[in-house]
Amino acid sequence: MREPAFEPHDHRRCVDGALQTAESLIAARGLRLTPVRRRALEILLERHGAMGAYEVLERLAADGYGHQPPVAYRALDFLVENGLAHRIRRLNAFAACAHPGADHHAAFLICRLCNALAEIPADALRNHLLAGAEESGFAVERLSIEALGLCPNCQSPEPS
């Protein structure tokens, strides 16, 4: 099955579903999805890709939420802490979680040409890496699985 991030799909439905899930999760935890947090999530959901904190800040500022970096960082940290977004270390950026509310470990497929980003399940790979580290006497403190390559659209040959 191809990853929706790399295929045409009803993205509005994708965004609406993610926002509904986020609102339910946050309410169930007794927390608040404040207007700035919600807008930051909406910005991340606008595309299947990653955005830097300053790009999110620019968009928030344009919407009247202030120009100070802590505005964006606090909102993004809240989204990451609550499983609604991921930090993509290779890109020093953030992306909306494709499976909010699900207990999961993710790997990220990043297109080096168009910057499309797909989140795929990585529990088995994570377990394999942790087992290998343990056998080597290595204590993993942080694990981020990110693969750089070409999405299906960027692999297609140019028409002659």
N, C-alpha and C positions, 0 to 999 in steps of 0.2 A: 504494500500500500504506500502510495506517494504521500509525502508530508504536505498538508494543506498550505503551508507557507510557500511552497514551491509550485502550487497548482492554482488555477483560477477557482474561486469559490465566492460564496456570498459573505463578503467580509463584514458587512453591517450586522448580519446575524451572529457572526463570530464575536464581534465587539459587544453587542447587546447581551449575549449569553455570558461573556466574561464579566461584564459590569454587574449583572444580576447575581452571579455567583459571588463576586467580591462583596457586594452589599450584604448578602446573607451570611457569609463567613464572618465578616467584621461585626455584624450585629450579634451573631451567636456567641462571639467572644466578649461581648460587652464593651466593644471599642467603637470609635466613630470614624467613618469615612468622611472626613471633613471636605469641604469644597476644594481645597487645594490638593488634598490627597486624591480625591476622585478625578480632578482634572489631570493630575500627573499620570494617573493610570490610563485615562482616556488618550492622552498624548502617546503613551507607550503602545497602546492598542491600535493606534491608527495604521500601523504597518507591521508586517512580520519582519522586524529588524531590531537593531539595538540603537539606542540614542545615548549620547553623552549627557552628563548632568547639566552642562552649560546649555546644551540645545534644549533640554527640558525647561531650564530656567528662562531662556529667551521666550519660549512659548507661554510659560506661566506669566511672565512679566507683561507680555502682549495682552494677556487676558486680565490684567490688573492685580496680580497676586504679589507684586513686589519684585525688585531687582537684586536682592541680596542672595548669594549662594546658599545660605542655610535654608531658605525657603524650599528650594528644590531638593537639597540633600536630606532634609528632615522628611519630606514626603516620600522620596525614593527609599530611604532607610526603613520607613514604616511599611512600605509595600513589600520590600525584600523580607523583613522580619516576619511578616504575616503571610508569606508564601504567594503573594500576588505578582511578584516580579523577581527576576534573577539579575545578579551582577555578572556581566560577561567580562571577565578579566582581560582576555586577549585584546579586546577593543576598548577597555576602560569605559564601559558603557552599561546600560541597563536595558532589559527587555521584559515585556509582560510575560507572565507564566502562562504556558499553554494548558496547564492542568491545575488551576488554582483549587486549593482545598484537598487535593489528593496527596497522600503521603508518598513521595517519590523522590528519586534522584535523577537528575537530568544530565544529558550530554547535549552539546550544541553544535549544529552543523552551520558553518558560516561561509557564505559565498564570498570569495575574495574579489570578485568583480562587481557585483551589484549590492553586496552587503546584506542580502536576504539572510534570515536566520531561522532555523528550525530547531525546535526542542524535541528530543527523542528520549524514551526511557533508557536509563543507564544503570539500573539496579544490578544486573548481572556483571557488567563491566566494572562497576564500583567494587563489588564484592571480590572479584578476581584481583583487582589492584590492591585492595586492602590485605587480602590473603598473601599475596606476593611480598608486600611490604613487611607484614608480620614475620614471614619466613626469613626475611633478610635482617630482622631486628630493627626495622625502621618504624618510627612512630609517625603516622600521617596526622598532620594538624589541620590541613585544609586540602580538599580535593576538588578540582575543577576539570571537567572533561570537555574540551572544545576541539573541534576538527575544522580545519580550513581547507576549502576546495572550491568546486564549481557546482552550482545548482543546475537542475535539468535545463533551465532556460539559457544559461550561460554556456552550457556544453554544446548546444545546438550549433551546427555549422552555419556560417553566414550564407544567405542565398547568393547564387552567382549572377 
